[in-house]
């Protein structure tokens, strides 16, 4: 029995595009072709697809999967063993999380408010954390948090309370108080992230995408937007040394409008970089175009002003602080743009 690519996609939940990509890179080549040249997949192809998807669940790259399958094209014993190991790990995580949540529940039922550290342990153990961080990264975050003084956690709680008051009072993010609060919040998060901008942007993405976490940290999406805009105003002041008064007047009208679009773009690009996607891959080229469009919009559509902003960003460390952009990511983006602008680019 052979399946056409559309039928195989429907029955496996994969996309036709993904199956074609597997074929293009030699990972899953169909056993036959119909008279009309349609791809036809047989039993062995489906078994190989199972191996591919099982290994993908273990966060193994497609290149590594190809090497594994080419080296051992035999039975599924090793793949199933790896899946069992993966599931055992998930069970251990879930068991530990359940035990901790039972303790939290007991404290709440006893009218005892759990300590901040108790909430943080629950936070880092939640399933959502595994979407954004590896086990090693979660362990490092826990260790880093353990080195921070109790006064830091108290300060974060106080900042969260102050932030809510500023928002309720409709205080502008460009106020001196708003900018100072945002800077301090970012400093504390970077300390928790060990100074790693990549970890910081994933913390942002996790918190933005997982509303259940807001009650644990005291910061909701409106608060995150306030902090993001306040940091934008803070950076805007640093550009004054690179731009004319007329340029600064235009920036003040348009610069902050682009702020909300940057964190998800940076997080998506970093995800592609960490997964080993080539700078000239189709997806990364699309992200590079978005990067260029946002950069130009930030500069009010003026290429000369954009050059000044780029020079300032390169020279001023304070502009990069808390942006989620570090040297490796910038090099990755620049190479993607270079490929995009290459005469050979499609």
ABEGO torsion letter per residue (X at the ends): XBBBAAAAAAAAGBBAAAAAAAAAAGABBBABBBAAGBBBBBAAAAAAAAAAAAAAAAGBBAAAAAAAAAABABBAAAAAAAAAAAAAAAAAAAAAAAAAAAAAAAAAAAGBBBBAAAAAAAAAABAAAAAABBAAAAAAAAAAAAABBAAAAAAAAAAAAAAAAAAAAGBBAABAAAAAAAAAAAAAAAAAAGGBAAAAAAAAAAAAABAAAAAAAGBBAAAAAAAAAAAAAAAAAAAAAABBAAAAAAAAAAAAAAAAAAAAAAAAAAAAAAAGBBAABAAAAAAAAAAAAAAAAAAGGBAAAAAAAAAAAAABAAAABGAGBBAAAAAAAAAAAAAAABAABX
